[in-house]
Amino acid sequence: MTKRLRAAAHRDEGFAMVLFLVLAAALSALSITLIATVESEGTRSVSAVRRDTAFHAAEAGLDDYIAKLVDDPLYYVHYLHPGESTRLAPDGTIVAPGAAWSFGATWTYPSGKNAWRSLNNGYEYNLQVTPPSATQQAIRIVATGRRAGSGNLSEMRAIDSLIRPSSVADFQMLANRDISYGSSATTYGKIYAGIDENGAAHSVWHDGTAYGDIYAEGSVNGSTTLMGGAQTYNSTTIRSVVKNPINFSSFLTSLVDIQRASSAGGVYLDNPSVDGWRLTFQSDGTFRVQSCTRNTGRDIADWAPVCGAVSARTVPSNGAIYAAQSVIVSGVVKGRVTVASNGNVVVCGDITYTSPGNDVLGLVARNDMYVAQWAPTNVSWRAATIAQSGIWRSWSSDGSHGTMTFTGSTATNLGGYMSMFNTRVYQYDQTLLYLPPPWFPTIGDAYTMLLFREVAP
């Protein structure tokens, strides 16, 4: 009996030993797996943190370059940024980061990303810049971020961006006077009320629905329904987004630029013996030109003028048409073109585009922007417009016409009205956000981001 009990005990001890060894092996394997998993997760976590921080470093570099452009719109042809790669000038001169640049708007980066600017968190960034050109009007900036001194590509992040100075055409309405919209109005573009020639800060009253930001050097008033993330900025907050008040006198620079460009590849019209030029755009990329004189002494915006023989012109490749006298405009536009007048601009009929989204028209008047009294009962026109020193308006306010539909952008120094029409529809042309008219004035202390994407470092 005792022997049998001892044998059973030995068997139990052997089974327990085997079970212990199996459990010990399983726990060891589990421990090794857990340790490996923790180590792997820790490594991935560290890598993720490093990649995220590298991306923030690249953003910091991009933001710093934009800040430089706000202070100096031509910073890229004046200096190399301290975090920019070494440049090679066309004549072979090598210029180091942070140095002055005096070699124009052409360069290469022969040494790649050889310069890095350190941040205070152990990370750094590099910049490479491509200046604007005739085919690409935006500034391209490639910003790369990394852990300081690290050559690990898997932890680097790079941002490719295209930015351009904000254009006057970015605004649905920009005026040096108070701006008012009723409860039935819906605006889709940005609105700005500035400071007039007497130093008075103007305000915006908007009781309708706004999809674009509203800026006022004075106050923003009304029961505005803000949609799509739109915000309002008044005299206490506007400097956070518009560094300086928009100065209408600066638009004169654009008029001078267009005049110069019209004489160098554009179309220049000047005849002191005529009262204006009638330009009728055609869908094939041409436009008809006629010289015009007043009919029975009445203004060309009041009464249809007497116009001469028609000559055909092609929309110039540089997009500049300038007239020393007033211009009368209508038709179907094909191409990108700005018409500027040293007098008034008169819209006498419909203006449309052959290919909306690809075609664009700018109209710049040194004085007033009119819709003619002799225009059709209903008028639909599309353009980015500027009344540089005058008013944006219909010739009269007699309510003699039906419906006016305007799609585009309005900048007017002295405000405006279109009360010759019983029904008035104002729409912003979203195309202007990425395709402003050529030679249109820019707002030098504000920039628009056209592209923001991550690329391989």
Secondary structure, 3 states (H helix, E strand, C coil): CHHHHHHHHHHHHHHHHHHHHHHHHHHHHHHHHHHHHHHHHHHHHHHHHHHHHHHHHHHHHHHHHHHHHHHCCCHHHCECCCCECCEECCCCCEECCCCECCCCCCCECCCCCCCCEECCCCEEEEEEEECCCCCCCCEEEEEEEEECCCCCHHHCEEEEEEEEEEEHHHEEEEECCCEEECCCCEECCEEEECECCCCCECCEEECCEECCCEEECCCEECCCEECCCCCEECCCCHHHCCCCCCCHHHHHHHHHHHHHHHCCCCEEECCCCCCEEEEEECCCCEEEEEEEECECCECCCCCCCEECCCEEEECCCCCEEEECCEEEEEEEECCEEEEEECCCEEEEEEEEECCECCEEEEEEECCCEEECCCCCCCEEEEEEEEECCCCEEECCCCCCEEEEEEEEEEEECCCEECCCEEEEEEECCHHHHCCCCCCCCEEEEEEEEEEEEEECC
